[in-house]
């Protein structure tokens, strides 16, 4: 008996957790990693007193002495975010994320801050896992180094390939266990950063049903036990004034991953990603952000490395993996408004699509999305927000929670 899951426009109730990007990165393709770092110039404003060529923090007078005494500046900022999870995809539970944002050299005023952190999660459908990461920016932003490692086991639903299969909403349950290591080294040339990225992953898939899958859903036997490994170039130009809350500037990223048996991969295929973000400050408390992205794969690509919606917040309003194919694009705009204290609100809208080739996108199969949410600032120095978003798509809606902005 095959447990087939089917959704409709009226009954579709999907809740996704976008911070579980770290979770899906254990098992699914890592199209974008935290290598787009905060640019120079974004620092919290603080009162200072200058003496000669030195700059020193000050505090209140000390016990009637009438003189201000030096106060040591904190080097970094700690972020801890426990987030409840409620998702038909992976069940209900808790995700705990933590990070430390700091400058490697406090005398380096050019390099963006570095970050070390991790996450762990567990849900009532026995999905669980964790990941650790580090991004290190040094030598006046000449080098940007990223490393990620993780392991997990996830129970989720597999949909068919293509726009029509995704809209039909028919899926089968799977369990996928795996591990991941990714390393990236970028070197600055002019205003660009470029360099290699290497990744290796182990994956074990166990169908949670008996018999054959329904028509339109294929699970090749060779994909049940696999190792994938890739090496490829990455190019980035980051002109944002902040990683965590950009108010102006832009970020462009272009990358390719070449999976090859010569590197230890079971399959030979290629994955290409492009993204461009633009930010404009409308006032001290208002920001308008825009994003366009594209994805393409070629060769003997396994089903879990196809381009897919619901991953990397492109677009919010769709269940992760319900719409997937060899080509994908998405574009969206978001309005951000800071209110009182640490509270903010956003509104967003966009459109995208999936297709076997870029020439085969159809207007009647495009995937519109829109919604809104609110923000809670948990780290004021770097303006790091907790994000709560309600998204509405063509076949349902989602509620997502995460750390930092969607893009």
C-alpha positions as CSV (number, residue, x, y, z in Angstrom):
1,X,0.0,0.0,0.0
2,X,1.6,3.3,-1.1
3,X,0.8,6.3,1.1
4,X,0.2,9.0,-1.5
5,X,-0.1,12.6,-0.3
6,X,-2.2,15.0,-2.3
7,X,-3.0,18.7,-1.8
8,X,-5.5,21.1,-3.3
9,X,-5.8,24.9,-3.5
10,X,-8.5,24.8,-0.8
11,X,-6.9,22.3,1.6
12,X,-3.2,22.9,1.1
13,X,-1.7,23.8,4.5
14,X,2.1,23.8,4.4
15,X,4.3,25.4,7.1
16,X,8.0,25.7,6.2
17,X,10.9,26.8,8.3
18,X,13.4,28.7,6.3
19,X,16.1,28.5,9.0
20,X,16.1,24.8,8.2
21,X,18.1,25.8,5.2
22,X,21.0,24.4,7.2
23,X,19.0,21.1,7.5
24,X,18.3,20.8,3.8
25,X,21.9,21.7,3.0
26,X,22.9,18.4,4.6
27,X,20.9,16.5,2.0
28,X,20.1,18.9,-0.9
29,X,22.2,21.0,-3.1
30,X,23.9,24.0,-1.5
31,X,23.2,26.6,-4.1
32,X,24.2,29.5,-1.9
33,X,26.3,29.6,1.2
34,X,27.0,32.4,3.7
35,X,29.8,33.8,1.6
36,X,28.2,37.1,0.8
37,X,29.6,39.0,3.8
38,X,29.0,42.3,5.4
39,X,30.9,45.1,3.6
40,X,33.0,47.7,5.3
41,X,31.5,50.8,6.9
42,X,28.6,49.2,8.7
43,X,29.3,49.8,12.4
44,X,27.1,50.8,15.3
45,X,27.4,54.4,16.2
46,X,28.9,55.0,19.6
47,X,30.2,58.0,21.6
48,X,34.0,58.4,21.3
49,X,36.7,60.7,22.6
50,X,39.8,61.3,20.5
51,X,43.3,61.9,21.9
52,X,46.0,62.5,19.3
53,X,45.6,59.7,16.6
54,X,43.9,57.3,19.0
55,X,40.2,56.6,19.6
56,X,38.8,55.4,22.9
57,X,35.5,54.4,24.3
58,X,34.2,56.3,27.3
59,X,31.8,55.6,30.1
60,X,30.0,57.6,32.8
61,X,32.0,59.4,35.6
62,X,33.5,57.0,38.1
63,X,32.2,57.4,41.7
64,X,32.3,61.2,41.8
65,X,35.8,61.5,40.3
66,X,34.4,63.8,37.7
67,X,36.5,62.0,35.1
68,X,35.4,59.6,32.3
69,X,37.2,56.3,32.4
70,X,38.0,54.0,29.5
71,X,35.5,51.3,28.8
72,X,36.7,48.2,26.9
73,X,34.7,47.6,23.7
74,X,33.2,44.2,23.2
75,X,35.0,42.4,20.4
76,X,32.0,40.5,19.0
77,X,28.3,39.8,19.4
78,X,26.6,36.5,20.4
79,X,23.3,35.5,18.8
80,X,21.2,32.6,20.2
81,X,17.9,31.8,18.5
82,X,15.6,28.9,19.8
83,X,12.8,28.5,17.2
84,X,9.8,26.2,17.5
85,X,9.2,24.1,14.4
86,X,5.8,23.1,13.0
87,X,5.8,21.6,9.6
88,X,3.9,18.9,7.8
89,X,7.1,18.1,6.0
90,X,9.3,17.3,9.0
91,X,6.9,17.5,12.0
92,X,6.9,19.7,15.1
93,X,9.9,20.3,17.3
94,X,12.6,22.8,18.2
95,X,15.5,24.3,16.2
96,X,18.4,26.0,18.1
97,X,20.7,28.2,16.2
98,X,23.7,30.1,17.7
99,X,26.5,32.3,16.3
100,X,29.3,34.6,17.2
101,X,29.9,37.6,15.0
102,X,33.3,39.3,15.4
103,X,36.3,40.9,13.7
104,X,39.3,38.7,13.3
105,X,41.5,41.8,13.7
106,X,40.0,44.8,15.5
107,X,42.5,47.1,13.8
108,X,41.2,45.9,10.4
109,X,38.5,48.5,9.5
110,X,38.0,47.1,6.0
111,X,37.2,43.4,6.4
112,X,33.6,42.5,7.2
113,X,33.1,40.7,10.5
114,X,33.6,37.0,10.6
115,X,31.1,34.4,11.9
116,X,31.2,31.1,13.6
117,X,28.1,29.2,14.5
118,X,25.9,26.2,14.3
119,X,22.4,24.8,14.6
120,X,20.6,21.6,15.8
121,X,17.1,20.4,15.5
122,X,14.8,17.6,16.3
123,X,11.1,17.0,15.5
124,X,8.4,14.5,16.5
125,X,8.6,12.6,13.1
126,X,12.1,11.6,14.0
127,X,13.8,14.2,11.8
128,X,17.0,15.5,13.4
129,X,20.4,16.9,12.5
130,X,22.9,19.6,13.0
131,X,25.5,21.7,11.2
132,X,28.5,24.0,12.1
133,X,29.9,26.8,10.0
134,X,32.6,29.4,9.9
135,X,33.1,32.4,7.6
136,X,36.4,34.2,8.0
137,X,37.3,37.6,6.4
138,X,40.8,38.9,6.7
139,X,43.6,41.1,5.4
140,X,41.4,44.1,4.7
141,X,38.8,41.9,2.9
142,X,41.4,40.3,0.6
143,X,40.4,36.8,1.6
144,X,37.0,35.3,2.4
145,X,37.0,31.7,3.6
146,X,33.9,29.6,4.3
147,X,33.6,26.1,5.8
148,X,30.4,24.1,6.6
149,X,29.9,20.6,8.0
150,X,26.7,18.8,8.9
151,X,24.9,15.6,9.4
152,X,21.2,14.8,9.6
153,X,18.2,12.5,8.9
154,X,15.0,14.0,7.4
155,X,11.6,12.5,6.7
156,X,10.0,14.5,3.8
157,X,7.7,14.2,0.8
158,X,9.0,13.7,-2.7
159,X,7.0,15.3,-5.6
160,X,7.1,14.8,-9.3
161,X,9.3,16.8,-11.7
162,X,7.9,19.8,-13.5
163,X,5.3,22.6,-12.9
164,X,2.3,20.4,-13.6
165,X,3.5,17.6,-11.3
166,X,4.0,20.2,-8.5
167,X,0.5,21.7,-9.0
168,X,-1.0,18.2,-8.8
169,X,0.4,18.0,-5.3
170,X,1.0,14.2,-5.4
171,X,3.9,13.0,-3.3
172,X,5.4,9.9,-1.6
173,X,7.3,9.9,1.8
174,X,11.0,9.3,2.0
175,X,13.7,9.3,4.6
176,X,17.1,10.7,3.6
177,X,20.2,10.5,5.8
178,X,23.4,12.2,4.9
179,X,26.5,14.3,5.7
180,X,28.1,17.3,4.1
181,X,31.4,19.2,4.0
182,X,31.9,22.4,2.0
183,X,34.9,24.6,1.8
184,X,35.3,27.8,-0.2
185,X,38.2,30.2,-0.7
186,X,37.8,33.6,-2.3
187,X,40.5,36.1,-3.2
188,X,39.8,39.8,-4.0
189,X,40.7,41.1,-7.4
190,X,39.7,44.7,-7.7
191,X,36.1,45.0,-6.5
192,X,35.4,41.2,-7.2
193,X,36.0,38.1,-5.1
194,X,36.7,34.9,-6.9
195,X,38.0,31.4,-6.1
196,X,37.1,27.7,-5.9
197,X,34.5,25.9,-3.9
198,X,34.6,22.2,-3.0
199,X,31.9,20.0,-1.6
200,X,31.4,16.3,-0.8
201,X,28.2,14.6,0.4
202,X,27.0,11.2,1.4
203,X,23.4,10.3,1.1
204,X,21.2,7.3,1.9
205,X,17.5,7.3,0.9
206,X,14.9,4.9,2.2
207,X,11.3,5.0,0.7
208,X,8.7,5.0,3.4
209,X,6.2,3.0,1.3
210,X,5.8,-0.4,-0.3
211,X,5.5,-1.1,-4.0
212,X,6.1,1.3,-6.9
213,X,5.7,5.0,-6.7
214,X,2.7,6.6,-8.6
215,X,3.1,7.8,-12.2
216,X,5.2,10.9,-12.5
217,X,7.5,10.1,-9.5
218,X,10.7,8.3,-10.2
219,X,13.2,7.1,-7.6
220,X,16.2,5.5,-9.5
221,X,17.8,2.7,-7.6
222,X,21.3,4.2,-8.1
223,X,20.3,7.3,-6.2
224,X,19.4,5.4,-3.0
225,X,23.0,5.1,-1.9
226,X,25.3,7.8,-3.3
227,X,28.2,10.1,-2.8
228,X,28.5,13.3,-4.7
229,X,31.5,15.6,-4.9
230,X,32.1,18.8,-6.8
231,X,34.7,21.5,-7.5
232,X,33.8,24.7,-9.2
233,X,34.5,28.5,-9.5
234,X,32.6,31.1,-7.6
235,X,32.5,34.8,-8.4
236,X,31.0,37.6,-6.2
237,X,30.8,41.3,-6.1
238,X,29.5,42.7,-2.8
239,X,28.7,46.4,-2.5
240,X,26.2,46.2,0.3
241,X,26.6,48.2,3.5
242,X,25.6,45.2,5.7
243,X,25.2,41.5,5.4
244,X,22.5,41.2,8.0
245,X,20.4,44.3,7.2
246,X,21.5,46.0,3.9
247,X,20.1,49.5,3.4
248,X,21.9,50.3,0.2
249,X,24.2,48.8,-2.4
250,X,24.0,45.5,-4.3
251,X,25.4,41.9,-4.3
252,X,26.0,39.8,-7.4
253,X,27.0,36.1,-7.3
254,X,27.7,33.6,-10.0
255,X,28.8,30.0,-9.3
256,X,29.2,26.6,-10.9
257,X,29.7,23.2,-9.3
258,X,31.1,20.3,-11.5
259,X,30.2,16.9,-10.0
260,X,32.6,14.3,-11.4
261,X,33.6,10.7,-10.8
262,X,37.2,11.9,-10.9
263,X,36.4,13.7,-7.6
264,X,34.7,10.7,-6.1
265,X,31.2,11.5,-7.2
266,X,28.9,8.7,-8.2
267,X,27.2,10.9,-10.9
268,X,28.6,13.3,-13.5
269,X,26.6,16.5,-13.7
270,X,26.8,20.3,-13.4
271,X,25.0,22.9,-11.4
272,X,24.9,26.6,-12.1
273,X,23.6,29.4,-9.9
274,X,23.2,33.2,-10.4
275,X,21.8,35.8,-8.0
276,X,21.6,39.6,-7.9
277,X,20.3,41.6,-5.0
278,X,19.7,45.4,-4.9
279,X,18.9,47.6,-2.0
280,X,17.7,51.2,-1.8
281,X,17.1,53.3,1.4
282,X,13.8,55.3,1.1
283,X,14.3,56.9,4.5
284,X,16.2,56.1,7.7
285,X,13.6,53.5,8.6
286,X,12.5,52.2,5.2
287,X,14.3,49.9,2.7
288,X,13.2,48.6,-0.7
289,X,15.0,45.3,-1.6
290,X,14.9,43.5,-5.0
291,X,16.2,40.0,-6.0
292,X,16.5,38.0,-9.1
293,X,18.0,34.5,-9.3
294,X,18.4,31.7,-11.8
295,X,19.4,28.0,-11.5
296,X,20.3,25.4,-14.1
297,X,21.6,21.8,-14.0
298,X,22.9,19.4,-16.7
299,X,24.1,15.9,-17.0
300,X,23.1,12.8,-15.0
301,X,21.7,14.9,-12.1
302,X,20.0,13.0,-9.2
303,X,16.5,14.1,-8.3
304,X,17.6,15.7,-5.0
305,X,20.0,18.1,-6.8
306,X,17.4,19.6,-9.3
307,X,16.5,23.3,-9.0
308,X,13.6,23.6,-6.6
309,X,11.4,26.2,-5.0
310,X,11.1,26.6,-1.2
311,X,14.9,26.5,-0.8
312,X,16.8,29.8,-0.1
313,X,13.5,31.7,0.2
314,X,12.8,31.7,-3.6
315,X,9.9,32.1,-3.4
316,X,8.2,32.2,0.0
317,X,4.7,30.7,-0.2
318,X,5.7,27.3,-1.7
319,X,6.5,24.0,0.0
320,X,10.2,23.0,-0.3
321,X,10.6,20.7,-3.3
322,X,7.1,20.7,-4.6
323,X,8.1,22.5,-7.7
324,X,11.5,21.3,-9.2
325,X,13.0,20.9,-12.6
326,X,16.3,21.4,-14.5
327,X,15.7,25.2,-14.9
328,X,14.3,27.7,-12.5
329,X,14.1,31.5,-12.1
330,X,12.6,33.7,-9.4
331,X,12.4,37.5,-8.8
332,X,10.9,39.3,-5.9
333,X,10.7,42.7,-4.2
334,X,10.4,43.4,-0.5
335,X,9.5,46.6,1.4
336,X,11.0,46.8,4.9
337,X,9.9,49.2,7.7
338,X,11.4,49.6,11.1
339,X,8.8,50.5,13.8
340,X,9.2,51.2,17.5
341,X,11.8,49.6,19.7
342,X,13.1,46.4,18.0
343,X,10.0,45.7,15.9
344,X,9.7,45.9,12.1
345,X,7.4,44.7,9.4
346,X,7.8,43.7,5.7
347,X,5.7,43.1,2.6
348,X,6.9,41.1,-0.4
349,X,5.8,39.9,-3.8
350,X,7.4,38.0,-6.6
351,X,7.1,35.5,-9.4
352,X,9.1,32.5,-10.7
353,X,8.9,29.2,-12.5
354,X,10.4,25.8,-13.3
355,X,10.9,24.1,-16.7
356,X,13.1,21.5,-18.4
357,X,14.7,24.2,-20.5
358,X,14.8,28.0,-20.3
359,X,13.1,28.2,-23.7
360,X,10.1,26.2,-22.3
361,X,8.8,28.5,-19.6
362,X,5.1,29.2,-20.1
363,X,3.1,32.1,-18.9
364,X,0.2,30.0,-17.6
365,X,2.7,27.9,-15.4
366,X,4.4,30.8,-13.7
367,X,4.4,30.7,-9.9
368,X,3.3,34.0,-8.2
369,X,3.8,34.6,-4.5
370,X,3.3,37.3,-2.0
371,X,2.9,38.0,1.7
372,X,4.2,39.8,4.7
373,X,5.8,39.4,8.1
374,X,7.4,41.0,11.1
375,X,10.9,41.3,12.5
376,X,12.4,41.3,16.0
377,X,16.0,42.6,16.4
378,X,18.0,40.2,18.6
379,X,21.4,41.7,18.0
380,X,21.5,45.5,17.8
381,X,25.1,46.1,16.9
382,X,24.9,44.2,13.6
383,X,21.1,44.6,13.2
384,X,20.4,40.8,13.2
385,X,16.6,40.1,13.1
386,X,14.5,37.1,13.8
387,X,12.2,36.7,10.7
388,X,8.5,35.6,10.7
389,X,7.0,35.5,7.3
390,X,3.6,34.4,5.9
391,X,3.7,33.6,2.2
392,X,0.9,32.8,-0.2
393,X,1.5,31.0,-3.5
394,X,-0.4,29.5,-6.4
395,X,-1.3,26.3,-4.6
396,X,-1.2,27.2,-0.9
397,X,0.6,29.1,1.8
398,X,3.5,28.8,4.2
399,X,4.7,30.2,7.5
400,X,8.5,30.5,7.8
401,X,10.8,31.6,10.6
402,X,14.5,32.3,10.3
403,X,17.5,34.5,11.4
404,X,18.5,37.5,9.3
405,X,16.6,38.8,6.2
406,X,15.4,36.5,3.5
407,X,17.9,38.1,1.1
